[in-house]
Amino acid sequence: MSSELETPSEGVDESEKRGYEEPEWKNHAKQTDLSELLKDGTKESHDRAENTQFVKDFLKGHIKKDLFKLATTALYFTYSALEEEMDRNKSHPAFAPLYFPTELHRKEALTKDMEYFFGEDWREKVKCSEATQHYVDRIHYVGQHEPELLVAHAYTRYMGDLSGGQVLKKVAQRMLKLPSTGEGTQFYLFENIDNAQQFKQFYRARMNALDLDLKIKEKIVEEANKAFEYNMQIFNELDKAGSLLAKESQDGELPIHDGKGDVRKCPYYAAQQGAHEGSACPFKNVMVVLRQPNLQLVLAAVVALASGLMAWYFM
């Protein structure tokens, strides 16, 4: 008996045959693993992100400690949302095979980093920026309404952390003189993964084995691209903030609040304003400005989510 499957031919003309034959690209897509679809489907987003000036600067080691601290802040809010939704959907058939809290979850590690940078009362000092909140809201929406799309967020974040994230850790430790024992970079330490490369291969295999049809796979790729778009919006915030700081630095002096209206609207208003006499903004240099909570709201999300994007480039 022939090992080849026979197809009906008698009584069927050529036009009818073409009617039930699927296009070549669809057949190819069905034979492609989800991990490959994600890699190919987000290539354009990768190219756009890696060519932003901010990404280039970070990879060259042009990062200051204040910005790295803000990065940790945004990572905390991002992973808190992601892991909350992962916990919610740990039994969902479209996500359960990818649920590895012991190996992957980052919230506990980020809490340690926040305490290192900001002190025990760090929760009173930090806030989620508007741009980060948009991304957090999207993660919560997906987790509560389309949990199968959590695959896109989990894959892009954790696989990146295990890849390029390790490069970023070394850059930060070297340029910021952070302790080699891990203080301030606990986020990048995966204590329960002995071999990152093997774990990534295992994770991709689990992801490729998910029982998903082509339509859902395409939606997952779309979701991954949406994540990149959120990051691009945050880069725009960075460009605006960076331009403002550069201009003021060149001018040699920062704007002075005139004491009229709501002083909190001053972008350089400090939490310690009450300790200073007079209504003038007390900050006379850019680095002090960067330490103030109001400006942190803009920059925190920018730096942190950028690190997630950059991590992709090493995967």
Buried (B, 14 or more C-beta within 10 A) or exposed (E): EEEEEEEEEEEEEEEEEEEEEEEEEEEEBEEBBBBEBBBEBBEEBBEBBBEBEBBEEBBEEEBEBBBBBBBBBBBBBBBBBBBBBBEBBEEBEBBEBBBBEEBBBBBEBBBBBBBBBBEEEBEEBBBBBEBBBBBBEBBBEBBEEBBBBBBBBBBBBBBBBBBBBBBBBEBBBEBBEBEEEBBBBBBBBBEEBEEBEEBBEBBBEBBBEBEBEEEBBBBBBEBBBBBBEBBBBBBEBBBEBBEBBEEBBEEEEBEBBEEEEEEEEBBBBBEEBEEEEEEEBBBEEBEBBBBBEBBBBBBBBBBBBBBBBBBBBBB
